[in-house]
Amino acid sequence: MIGILTEGGEKGFAVPQLLKAAERKNVKTKIIPMRKLVLGVSANSPASLGNLNLLDFDVLIFRGFNQGSLEEVILRMDALHRLQRLGMKIYNPPSAIEKASDKFYASALLEEAGLPTPRTFVTEDASEALKIFKQMGDVVVKPLFGSQGKGMTRVTDIETASRVFENLAFSNLVIYMQEFVPHGNRDIRAFTIGEEVVAAMYRISNSWKTNVFQGAKPVACKLEPELEELSIKAAKVVGCEYAGVDILEGPSGPVIIEVNSSPTWKGLYQATKVPIADLLLDYILKKVKQ
């Protein structure tokens, strides 16, 4: 049986797609709400859902959880790590989820691996952030943890920068910024599974924000071998078995903006009709048998 770890139940796009794909393959599935788990310091029952012991599942697929307090997030990650240590196969692995969820951590890993990324800085101090902004002049300020383009702000003048940085510091939030890369209001989302890019699309927007959830139009594209290799390497660096890799084609060449460890694929499916849920399940089931 496959357990699908999520906070959204059968809502959204990806989870219903996975359930339908599993039904076509005669594979039993169970939705596992992270908030409903009971954790114990016992090898016989480290994590349970009602009468179900999670160790009785063949594999778990992590599909994200809602934002929560620091304690809640740590507890959920504790559960994933503990289950993995006891032999449970989880996709994506807990370490990959942690790395990809933390934008600075992921960006640093990509840079250390020699992969192209924008100049990136993070600090808790508004005055230090202002010094960095004066050097770059055009930046995108993002939440350290976040997705779907929510909370991103492009800053191009000193007055706005000062106000944004001070507000973030006052709210006890870190100031994470990347140098703005001109990209013609278009980026690339590549979906990797294992050693392969199974689908890719351009996300074309009327503004610099290119997320489909922010109104960008998904259009199928065929990646050049260089970009395919770059996408696969980026997913590997973060440790993802499957990933959504976001790439900007800048004036100096492609740069990786983000590696998503629990990507949805609604826009990608609309643009390409590639049966990603089936491909992902086939890959996971094959790995489980190894």
Order of alpha helices (4+ residues) and beta strands (2+ residues): beta-alpha-beta-beta-beta-beta-beta-alpha-beta-alpha-alpha-beta-alpha-beta-beta-alpha-beta-beta-beta-beta-alpha-beta-beta-alpha-alpha
